[in-house]
Amino acid sequence: MAFSGKWQTETQQGYDEFCKLVGIPAEVIEKGRDYKLVTEVVQNGNEFLWTQHYPANHSITNKFILGKECDMETIGGKKFKATVTMEGDKLRTQFPNYNHTVEISGGKLVETSTATSAQGPVVLIRTSKKM
């Protein structure tokens, strides 16, 4: 149950470049740049309830079971089907425009999102501390 808990963003690397590449509007990028995103995770074995709280009281909740296809939603409201897998100690999900992994490293929740541009990979790394 390592992922369970409430986490708040501490640092983000590659935020602007990644967000632009995946099509997030400039005004949303601006609002989110310094926002301390809160992620709440409830893990019960292979079942997860994953909620992210964004500015202006906007939240997205994705519920999934490891290894089973489920309905998910992106920050932009795009709905898609995905299968979340556990590879070692990392959760891995293929979003429509990028690959997303999550792990606990040094007591922190580390999310790595990788998209591909014409110039190569663009990576967003968000590190969150437990609240």
DSSP file (Angstrom, degrees, kcal/mol; ACC not computed):
  #  RESIDUE AA STRUCTURE BP1 BP2  ACC     N-H-->O    O-->H-N    N-H-->O    O-->H-N    TCO  KAPPA ALPHA  PHI   PSI    X-CA   Y-CA   Z-CA
    1    1 A M    >         0   0    0      0, 0.0     3,-1.1     0, 0.0    42,-0.2   0.000 360.0 360.0 360.0  31.7    0.0    0.0    0.0
    2    2 A A  T 3   +     0   0    0      1,-0.3   101,-0.0   102,-0.0     0, 0.0   0.768 360.0  53.2 -59.9 -29.1    3.0    2.3   -0.6
    3    3 A F  T 3  S+     0   0    0    101,-0.0    -1,-0.3   106,-0.0    38,-0.2   0.723  82.4 111.4 -82.5 -20.4    1.0    4.7   -2.8
    4    4 A S    <   +     0   0    0     -3,-1.1     2,-0.3    36,-0.1    38,-0.2  -0.202  53.6  57.3 -58.8 140.7   -1.8    5.3   -0.4
    5    5 A G  E    S-A   41   0A   0     36,-2.7    36,-3.0     2,-0.1     2,-0.5  -0.790  86.7 -63.8 136.1-175.6   -2.0    8.8    1.1
    6    6 A K  E     -A   40   0A   0     -2,-0.3   125,-3.2    34,-0.2     2,-0.4  -0.953  48.6-170.9-113.6 127.7   -2.3   12.4    0.3
    7    7 A W  E     -AB  39 130A   0     32,-3.2    32,-2.9    -2,-0.5     2,-0.4  -0.923   9.5-158.1-124.2 142.7    0.6   14.0   -1.6
    8    8 A Q  E     -AB  38 129A   0    121,-2.8   121,-2.6    -2,-0.4    30,-0.2  -0.978  31.7-102.7-124.6 135.4    1.4   17.6   -2.5
    9    9 A T  E     + B   0 128A   0     28,-2.4   119,-0.3    -2,-0.4     3,-0.1  -0.234  38.3 170.2 -55.2 132.7    3.7   18.7   -5.4
   10   10 A E  E     +     0   0A   0    117,-3.6     2,-0.3     1,-0.4   118,-0.2   0.740  65.2   2.8-107.4 -48.6    7.1   19.8   -4.3
   11   11 A T  E     - B   0 127A   0    116,-1.8   116,-2.5     2,-0.0    -1,-0.4  -0.973  53.1-163.1-141.3 154.6    8.9   20.2   -7.6
   12   12 A Q  E     - B   0 126A   0     -2,-0.3     2,-0.4   114,-0.2   114,-0.2  -0.991   7.4-167.3-136.9 129.9    8.2   19.9  -11.4
   13   13 A Q  E    S+ B   0 125A   0    112,-2.4   112,-2.3    -2,-0.4    -2,-0.0  -0.970  75.3   8.9-117.6 132.3   10.9   19.6  -14.1
   14   14 A G  S  > S+     0   0    0     -2,-0.4     4,-2.1   110,-0.2     5,-0.2   0.658  81.8 142.2  80.1  16.4   10.0   20.1  -17.7
   15   15 A Y  H  >  +     0   0    0      2,-0.2     4,-2.7     1,-0.2     5,-0.2   0.937  65.9  43.1 -58.4 -56.7    6.5   21.3  -17.0
   16   16 A D  H  > S+     0   0    0      1,-0.2     4,-2.5     2,-0.2     5,-0.2   0.938 116.3  45.7 -60.4 -50.9    6.1   24.0  -19.7
   17   17 A E  H  > S+     0   0    0      1,-0.2     4,-2.0     2,-0.2    -1,-0.2   0.907 115.7  46.8 -61.2 -43.1    7.6   22.1  -22.6
   18   18 A F  H  X S+     0   0    0     -4,-2.1     4,-2.1     2,-0.2    -1,-0.2   0.947 112.3  48.9 -64.8 -48.8    5.7   19.0  -21.8
   19   19 A C  H  <>S+     0   0    0     -4,-2.7     5,-2.5    -5,-0.2     4,-0.3   0.897 111.5  49.6 -60.5 -42.0    2.3   20.7  -21.3
   20   20 A K  H ><5S+     0   0    0     -4,-2.5     3,-1.2    -5,-0.2    -1,-0.2   0.923 109.6  52.5 -61.3 -43.8    2.7   22.7  -24.6
   21   21 A L  H 3<5S+     0   0    0     -4,-2.0    -2,-0.2     1,-0.3    -1,-0.2   0.873 109.1  48.1 -62.0 -38.7    3.6   19.4  -26.4
   22   22 A V  T 3<5S-     0   0    0     -4,-2.1    -1,-0.3    -5,-0.1    -2,-0.2   0.401 121.6-105.0 -87.9   5.4    0.5   17.6  -25.2
   23   23 A G  T < 5 +     0   0    0     -3,-1.2    -3,-0.2    -4,-0.3    -2,-0.1   0.715  60.1 159.0  89.0  21.6   -1.8   20.5  -26.1
   24   24 A I      < -     0   0    0     -5,-2.5    -1,-0.3    -6,-0.2     5,-0.1  -0.662  48.4-107.0 -78.5 130.9   -2.6   22.1  -22.8
   25   25 A P    >>  -     0   0    0      0, 0.0     4,-2.3     0, 0.0     3,-0.7  -0.199  23.2-117.1 -59.8 148.0   -3.7   25.8  -23.3
   26   26 A A  H 3> S+     0   0    0      1,-0.3     4,-2.5     2,-0.2     5,-0.1   0.849 113.7  53.8 -54.9 -40.6   -1.3   28.5  -22.3
   27   27 A E  H 3> S+     0   0    0      1,-0.2     4,-1.8     2,-0.2    -1,-0.3   0.844 109.9  47.9 -67.5 -31.6   -3.6   30.0  -19.7
   28   28 A V  H <> S+     0   0    0     -3,-0.7     4,-2.1     2,-0.2    -2,-0.2   0.885 110.9  51.2 -73.2 -39.8   -4.0   26.5  -18.0
   29   29 A I  H  X S+     0   0    0     -4,-2.3     4,-1.4     1,-0.2    -2,-0.2   0.931 109.8  50.7 -60.1 -45.5   -0.2   26.1  -18.1
   30   30 A E  H  < S+     0   0    0     -4,-2.5     4,-0.5     1,-0.2     3,-0.3   0.919 111.6  46.9 -59.9 -46.0    0.3   29.5  -16.5
   31   31 A K  H  < S+     0   0    0     -4,-1.8     3,-0.3     1,-0.2    -1,-0.2   0.861 117.1  43.6 -64.3 -36.2   -2.2   28.6  -13.7
   32   32 A G  H  < S+     0   0    0     -4,-2.1     3,-0.5     1,-0.2    -1,-0.2   0.617  87.8  89.3 -88.0 -12.5   -0.7   25.3  -13.0
   33   33 A R  S  < S+     0   0    0     -4,-1.4    -1,-0.2    -3,-0.3    -2,-0.1   0.902 106.9  17.7 -54.7 -48.8    3.0   26.2  -13.1
   34   34 A D  S    S+     0   0    0     -4,-0.5    -1,-0.3    -3,-0.3     2,-0.2   0.309  96.0 123.9-107.7   7.6    3.3   27.0   -9.4
   35   35 A Y        -     0   0    0     -3,-0.5     2,-1.4    -4,-0.2    -3,-0.0  -0.479  62.8-131.8 -71.7 136.5    0.2   25.3   -8.2
   36   36 A K        -     0   0    0     -2,-0.2    -1,-0.1   -28,-0.1    -3,-0.1  -0.683  27.8-151.3 -90.7  84.9    0.8   22.7   -5.5
   37   37 A L        -     0   0    0     -2,-1.4   -28,-2.4    -5,-0.2     2,-0.5  -0.278   3.2-145.3 -55.9 135.9   -1.3   19.8   -6.9
   38   38 A V  E     -AC   8  53A   0     15,-1.3    15,-3.0   -30,-0.2     2,-0.5  -0.941  13.0-167.4-109.5 126.8   -2.7   17.5   -4.3
   39   39 A T  E     -AC   7  52A   0    -32,-2.9   -32,-3.2    -2,-0.5     2,-0.5  -0.959   1.9-164.1-114.8 125.5   -2.9   13.8   -5.2
   40   40 A E  E     -AC   6  51A   0     11,-3.2    11,-2.9    -2,-0.5     2,-0.5  -0.944   8.0-172.2-111.1 128.2   -5.0   11.5   -3.1
   41   41 A V  E     -AC   5  50A   0    -36,-3.0   -36,-2.7    -2,-0.5     2,-0.5  -0.976  11.9-173.9-124.5 126.7   -4.4    7.7   -3.5
   42   42 A V  E     - C   0  49A   0      7,-2.3     7,-2.1    -2,-0.5     2,-0.5  -0.978  13.7-173.8-115.5 116.7   -6.4    5.0   -1.9
   43   43 A Q  E     + C   0  48A   0     -2,-0.5     2,-0.4     5,-0.2     5,-0.2  -0.948  14.6 175.5-115.9 127.8   -4.9    1.6   -2.6
   44   44 A N  E >   - C   0  47A   0      3,-3.0     3,-1.9    -2,-0.5     2,-0.5  -0.819  68.2 -65.5-128.3  90.3   -6.6   -1.7   -1.7
   45   45 A G  T 3  S-     0   0    0     -2,-0.4    -1,-0.0     1,-0.3     0, 0.0  -0.554 120.5 -11.3  66.2-119.3   -4.4   -4.5   -3.0
   46   46 A N  T 3  S+     0   0    0     -2,-0.5    20,-2.5    -3,-0.1     2,-0.4   0.399 119.8  93.9 -92.0   1.0   -4.6   -4.2   -6.8
   47   47 A E  E <   -CD  44  65A   0     -3,-1.9    -3,-3.0    18,-0.2     2,-0.4  -0.801  54.8-173.3 -99.4 136.3   -7.4   -1.6   -6.7
   48   48 A F  E     -CD  43  64A   0     16,-3.1    16,-2.1    -2,-0.4     2,-0.5  -0.970  22.6-165.1-130.2 143.3   -6.7    2.1   -6.8
   49   49 A L  E     -CD  42  63A   0     -7,-2.1    -7,-2.3    -2,-0.4     2,-0.6  -0.979  22.2-173.4-121.0 113.0   -8.8    5.3   -6.5
   50   50 A W  E     +CD  41  62A   0     12,-3.0    12,-2.8    -2,-0.5     2,-0.4  -0.932   4.8 178.6-119.2 111.4   -6.5    8.1   -7.7
   51   51 A T  E     -CD  40  61A   0    -11,-2.9   -11,-3.2    -2,-0.6     2,-0.5  -0.940   9.9-166.8-118.3 133.3   -7.7   11.7   -7.4
   52   52 A Q  E     -CD  39  60A   0      8,-2.5     8,-2.1    -2,-0.4     2,-0.6  -0.980  10.6-150.1-119.9 130.6   -5.9   14.8   -8.4
   53   53 A H  E     -CD  38  59A   0    -15,-3.0   -15,-1.3    -2,-0.5     6,-0.2  -0.884  20.0-176.1-103.7 118.2   -7.1   18.2   -7.2
   54   54 A Y  E  >  - D   0  58A   0      4,-4.0     4,-0.7    -2,-0.6     3,-0.4  -0.484  36.5 -66.7-105.5 174.0   -6.3   21.1   -9.6
   55   55 A P  T >4 S+     0   0    0      0, 0.0     3,-1.0     0, 0.0    -1,-0.2  -0.117 114.7  33.6 -56.9 160.2   -6.8   24.9   -9.4
   56   56 A A  T 34 S-     0   0    0      1,-0.2     3,-0.1    -3,-0.1    -2,-0.0   0.831 131.6 -70.3  61.1  36.5  -10.4   26.3   -9.3
   57   57 A N  T 34 S+     0   0    0     -3,-0.4     2,-0.5     1,-0.2    -1,-0.2   0.784  89.9 150.9  55.3  32.3  -11.7   23.3   -7.4
   58   58 A H  E <<  +D   54   0A   0     -3,-1.0    -4,-4.0    -4,-0.7     2,-0.3  -0.836  18.9 177.6 -95.7 128.4  -11.3   21.0  -10.4
   59   59 A S  E     -D   53   0A   0     -2,-0.5     2,-0.4    -6,-0.2    -6,-0.2  -0.957  17.7-160.1-130.5 150.1  -10.7   17.3   -9.5
   60   60 A I  E     -D   52   0A   0     -8,-2.1    -8,-2.5    -2,-0.3     2,-0.5  -0.999   8.4-167.0-128.1 130.3  -10.2   14.2  -11.6
   61   61 A T  E     -D   51   0A   0     -2,-0.4     2,-0.5   -10,-0.2   -10,-0.2  -0.975   3.0-173.2-119.9 127.7  -10.7   10.8  -10.1
   62   62 A N  E     -D   50   0A   0    -12,-2.8   -12,-3.0    -2,-0.5     2,-0.5  -0.977   5.7-162.6-117.8 130.7   -9.6    7.6  -11.9
   63   63 A K  E     +D   49   0A   0     -2,-0.5     2,-0.3     8,-0.4   -14,-0.2  -0.945  22.1 159.8-112.7 131.3  -10.4    4.2  -10.5
   64   64 A F  E     -D   48   0A   0    -16,-2.1   -16,-3.1    -2,-0.5     2,-0.4  -0.988  35.4-142.0-150.9 158.6   -8.5    1.2  -11.8
   65   65 A I  E >   -D   47   0A   0      3,-0.4     3,-2.2    -2,-0.3    19,-0.3  -0.988  44.5-101.3-118.9 129.8   -7.5   -2.4  -11.1
   66   66 A L  T 3  S+     0   0    0    -20,-2.5    19,-0.2    -2,-0.4     3,-0.1  -0.222 104.9  10.9 -53.5 132.4   -4.0   -3.4  -12.0
   67   67 A G  T 3  S+     0   0    0     17,-3.3     2,-0.4     1,-0.2    -1,-0.3   0.437 105.9 103.8  81.5   0.1   -3.9   -5.3  -15.3
   68   68 A K  S <  S-     0   0    0     -3,-2.2    16,-0.6    16,-0.3    -3,-0.4  -0.948  75.4-113.3-118.8 136.3   -7.5   -4.6  -16.2
   69   69 A E  E     +I   83   0B   0     -2,-0.4     2,-0.3    14,-0.2    14,-0.2  -0.372  45.2 170.9 -63.2 140.1   -8.7   -2.2  -18.9
   70   70 A C  E     -I   82   0B   0     12,-2.7    12,-2.2    -2,-0.1     2,-0.4  -0.923  38.0 -96.8-144.2 168.1  -10.6    0.8  -17.4
   71   71 A D  E     +I   81   0B   0     -2,-0.3    -8,-0.4    10,-0.2     2,-0.3  -0.768  46.8 176.5 -87.9 133.0  -12.0    4.1  -18.3
   72   72 A M  E     -I   80   0B   0      8,-3.2     8,-2.3    -2,-0.4     2,-0.3  -0.855  18.5-145.4-132.9 168.8   -9.8    7.1  -17.5
   73   73 A E  E     -I   79   0B   0     -2,-0.3     6,-0.2     6,-0.2     2,-0.1  -0.995   9.6-140.2-138.4 142.6   -9.8   10.8  -17.9
   74   74 A T    >   -     0   0    0      4,-2.2     3,-2.0    -2,-0.3     6,-0.0  -0.453  36.9-100.1 -92.0 170.4   -7.0   13.4  -18.5
   75   75 A I  T 3  S+     0   0    0      1,-0.3    -1,-0.1    -2,-0.1   -21,-0.0   0.823 125.0  58.0 -58.1 -31.7   -6.6   16.8  -17.0
   76   76 A G  T 3  S-     0   0    0      2,-0.1    -1,-0.3     1,-0.1     3,-0.1   0.436 122.4-107.0 -80.3   1.4   -8.0   18.2  -20.3
   77   77 A G    <   +     0   0    0     -3,-2.0     2,-0.4     1,-0.3    -2,-0.1   0.488  68.9 148.9  88.5   3.0  -11.2   16.1  -19.8
   78   78 A K        -     0   0    0     -5,-0.0    -4,-2.2     1,-0.0     2,-0.4  -0.574  36.2-147.7 -74.5 128.4  -10.3   13.6  -22.6
   79   79 A K  E     +I   73   0B   0     -2,-0.4     2,-0.3    -6,-0.2    -6,-0.2  -0.771  28.3 155.2 -97.7 141.5  -11.7   10.2  -21.8
   80   80 A F  E     -I   72   0B   0     -8,-2.3    -8,-3.2    -2,-0.4     2,-0.4  -0.963  40.6-107.2-155.5 167.5   -9.9    7.1  -22.9
   81   81 A K  E     +I   71   0B   0     -2,-0.3     2,-0.3   -10,-0.2   -10,-0.2  -0.860  43.3 160.6-103.5 139.5   -9.4    3.4  -22.1
   82   82 A A  E     -I   70   0B   0    -12,-2.2   -12,-2.7    -2,-0.4     2,-0.5  -0.975  34.7-134.6-151.5 161.8   -6.1    2.2  -20.5
   83   83 A T  E     -I   69   0B   0     -2,-0.3     2,-0.5   -14,-0.2    11,-0.4  -0.987  19.9-149.0-122.1 120.2   -4.6   -0.6  -18.6
   84   84 A V        -     0   0    0    -16,-0.6   -17,-3.3    -2,-0.5   -16,-0.3  -0.756  20.5-171.1 -88.3 130.7   -2.5    0.3  -15.6
   85   85 A T  E     -E   92   0A   0      7,-2.4     7,-2.7    -2,-0.5     2,-0.6  -0.840  22.4-130.5-120.6 158.8    0.3   -2.2  -15.0
   86   86 A M  E     -E   91   0A   0     -2,-0.3     2,-0.6     5,-0.2     5,-0.2  -0.950  22.4-178.0-108.3 119.6    2.8   -2.7  -12.2
   87   87 A E  E >   -E   90   0A   0      3,-3.1     3,-1.8    -2,-0.6     2,-0.5  -0.921  67.9 -49.1-119.0 103.6    6.4   -3.1  -13.4
   88   88 A G  T 3  S-     0   0    0     -2,-0.6    -2,-0.0     1,-0.3     0, 0.0  -0.618 123.7 -24.3  67.6-121.6    8.7   -3.7  -10.5
   89   89 A D  T 3  S+     0   0    0     -2,-0.5    15,-0.4    -3,-0.1     2,-0.4   0.226 121.4  96.0-102.8  12.0    7.7   -1.0   -8.0
   90   90 A K  E <   -E   87   0A   0     -3,-1.8    -3,-3.1    13,-0.1     2,-0.4  -0.848  65.0-141.0-110.4 138.8    6.3    1.4  -10.7
   91   91 A L  E     -EF  86 102A   0     11,-2.7    11,-2.1    -2,-0.4     2,-0.4  -0.786  25.2-163.6 -86.6 138.1    2.8    1.9  -12.0
   92   92 A R  E     +EF  85 101A   0     -7,-2.7    -7,-2.4    -2,-0.4     2,-0.4  -0.991  13.6 172.1-131.0 133.3    2.7    2.4  -15.8
   93   93 A T  E     - F   0 100A   0      7,-2.7     7,-3.0    -2,-0.4     2,-0.8  -0.999  26.6-139.9-138.2 138.3   -0.1    3.8  -17.9
   94   94 A Q  E     - F   0  99A   0    -11,-0.4     5,-0.2    -2,-0.4   -11,-0.1  -0.873  24.6-167.4 -97.7 105.9   -0.2    4.7  -21.6
   95   95 A F        -     0   0    0      3,-2.4     3,-0.2    -2,-0.8   -13,-0.0  -0.379  39.9 -94.6 -81.1 169.4   -2.1    8.0  -21.9
   96   96 A P  S    S+     0   0    0      0, 0.0    -1,-0.1     0, 0.0     3,-0.1   0.865 120.8  18.3 -55.0 -39.4   -3.3    9.1  -25.4
   97   97 A N  S    S+     0   0    0      1,-0.1    19,-0.4   -75,-0.1     2,-0.3   0.414 128.7  22.6-114.5   0.2   -0.3   11.4  -26.0
   98   98 A Y        -     0   0    0     -3,-0.2    -3,-2.4    17,-0.1     2,-0.4  -0.990  68.6-109.7-161.7 164.5    2.3   10.1  -23.5
   99   99 A N  E     -FG  94 114A   0     15,-2.5    15,-2.9    -2,-0.3     2,-0.4  -0.856  33.3-161.6-101.9 137.9    3.6    7.4  -21.2
  100  100 A H  E     +FG  93 113A   0     -7,-3.0    -7,-2.7    -2,-0.4     2,-0.3  -0.979  10.3 180.0-127.3 128.1    3.2    7.9  -17.5
  101  101 A T  E     -FG  92 112A   0     11,-2.6    11,-2.8    -2,-0.4     2,-0.4  -0.948   5.6-166.9-124.4 150.2    5.0    6.1  -14.6
  102  102 A V  E     +FG  91 111A   0    -11,-2.1   -11,-2.7    -2,-0.3     2,-0.3  -0.999  14.7 159.3-135.7 136.9    4.6    6.5  -10.9
  103  103 A E  E     - G   0 110A   0      7,-2.0     7,-3.2    -2,-0.4     2,-0.6  -0.970  40.2-116.4-148.3 163.5    6.9    5.3   -8.1
  104  104 A I  E     + G   0 109A   0    -15,-0.4     2,-0.4    -2,-0.3     5,-0.2  -0.934  39.6 171.5-101.5 122.5    7.7    5.9   -4.5
  105  105 A S  E >   - G   0 108A   0      3,-2.5     3,-1.5    -2,-0.6    -2,-0.1  -0.978  66.9 -11.7-136.7 120.7   11.4    7.0   -4.3
  106  106 A G  T 3  S-     0   0    0     -2,-0.4     3,-0.1     1,-0.3    -1,-0.1   0.834 128.5 -55.5  60.7  32.9   13.0    8.3   -1.1
  107  107 A G  T 3  S+     0   0    0      1,-0.3    23,-0.4    22,-0.1     2,-0.3   0.525 117.3 112.1  78.4   5.3    9.6    8.6    0.5
  108  108 A K  E <  S-G  105   0A   0     -3,-1.5    -3,-2.5    21,-0.1     2,-0.7  -0.802  71.7-121.1-110.8 152.2    8.3   10.8   -2.3
  109  109 A L  E     -GH 104 128A   0     19,-2.3    19,-2.5    -2,-0.3     2,-0.6  -0.843  33.2-166.7 -89.0 117.4    5.7   10.2   -5.0
  110  110 A V  E     -GH 103 127A   0     -7,-3.2    -7,-2.0    -2,-0.7     2,-0.5  -0.935   6.6-171.1-115.6 117.0    7.5   10.6   -8.3
  111  111 A E  E     -GH 102 126A   0     15,-2.9    15,-2.7    -2,-0.6     2,-0.5  -0.917   1.4-170.2-107.8 127.8    5.5   10.9  -11.5
  112  112 A T  E     -GH 101 125A   0    -11,-2.8   -11,-2.6    -2,-0.5     2,-0.5  -0.973   2.0-174.1-121.6 118.9    7.3   10.7  -14.8
  113  113 A S  E     -GH 100 124A   0     11,-2.8    11,-2.7    -2,-0.5     2,-0.5  -0.950   4.3-168.9-114.2 128.5    5.4   11.6  -18.0
  114  114 A T  E     +GH  99 123A   0    -15,-2.9   -15,-2.5    -2,-0.5     2,-0.3  -0.968   8.8 173.0-124.9 121.8    7.2   11.1  -21.4
  115  115 A A  E     - H   0 122A   0      7,-2.6     7,-3.3    -2,-0.5     2,-0.5  -0.818  27.0-125.5-117.5 161.2    5.9   12.4  -24.7
  116  116 A T  E     - H   0 121A   0    -19,-0.4     2,-0.2    -2,-0.3    -2,-0.0  -0.936  25.4-179.8-115.6 127.2    7.7   12.4  -28.0
  117  117 A S  E >   - H   0 120A   0      3,-2.9     3,-1.4    -2,-0.5   -96,-0.0  -0.567  49.6 -93.7-108.0 177.9    8.2   15.4  -30.2
  118  118 A A  T 3  S+     0   0    0      1,-0.3    -1,-0.0    -2,-0.2    -2,-0.0   0.771 129.2  51.8 -62.6 -25.1    9.9   15.7  -33.6
  119  119 A Q  T 3  S-     0   0    0      1,-0.3    -1,-0.3     0, 0.0    -3,-0.0   0.497 124.0 -95.3 -89.8  -4.8   13.1   16.6  -31.6
  120  120 A G  E <  S- H   0 117A   0     -3,-1.4    -3,-2.9     2,-0.0    -1,-0.3  -0.805  71.9  -5.2 123.4-166.3   12.8   13.6  -29.3
  121  121 A P  E     - H   0 116A   0      0, 0.0     2,-0.4     0, 0.0    -5,-0.2  -0.327  49.1-160.0 -69.0 143.8   11.4   12.8  -25.9
  122  122 A V  E     - H   0 115A   0     -7,-3.3    -7,-2.6  -104,-0.1     2,-0.4  -0.996  15.6-161.5-122.2 125.0   10.0   15.5  -23.7
  123  123 A V  E     - H   0 114A   0     -2,-0.4     2,-0.5    -9,-0.2    -9,-0.2  -0.906  15.9-167.1-120.1 134.4    9.8   14.6  -20.0
  124  124 A L  E     - H   0 113A   0    -11,-2.7   -11,-2.8    -2,-0.4     2,-0.5  -0.979   9.5-170.7-111.8 124.6    7.9   16.0  -17.1
  125  125 A I  E     -BH  13 112A   0   -112,-2.3  -112,-2.4    -2,-0.5     2,-0.5  -0.970   2.3-174.0-118.3 118.5    9.0   14.9  -13.6
  126  126 A R  E     -BH  12 111A   0    -15,-2.7   -15,-2.9    -2,-0.5     2,-0.5  -0.951   4.0-165.8-113.2 124.9    6.7   15.8  -10.7
  127  127 A T  E     -BH  11 110A   0   -116,-2.5  -117,-3.6    -2,-0.5  -116,-1.8  -0.941   7.6-172.0-113.0 130.5    7.8   15.0   -7.2
  128  128 A S  E     -BH   9 109A   0    -19,-2.5   -19,-2.3    -2,-0.5     2,-0.3  -0.935  13.6-141.4-125.5 144.7    5.3   15.2   -4.3
  129  129 A K  E     -B    8   0A   0   -121,-2.6  -121,-2.8    -2,-0.4     2,-0.2  -0.723  31.6-102.2-100.4 153.3    5.8   14.9   -0.6
  130  130 A K  E      B    7   0A   0    -23,-0.4  -123,-0.2    -2,-0.3    -1,-0.0  -0.531 360.0 360.0 -74.2 138.3    3.4   13.1    1.7
  131  131 A M              0   0    0   -125,-3.2  -124,-0.1    -2,-0.2    -1,-0.1   0.425 360.0 360.0 -92.5 360.0    1.1   15.5    3.6
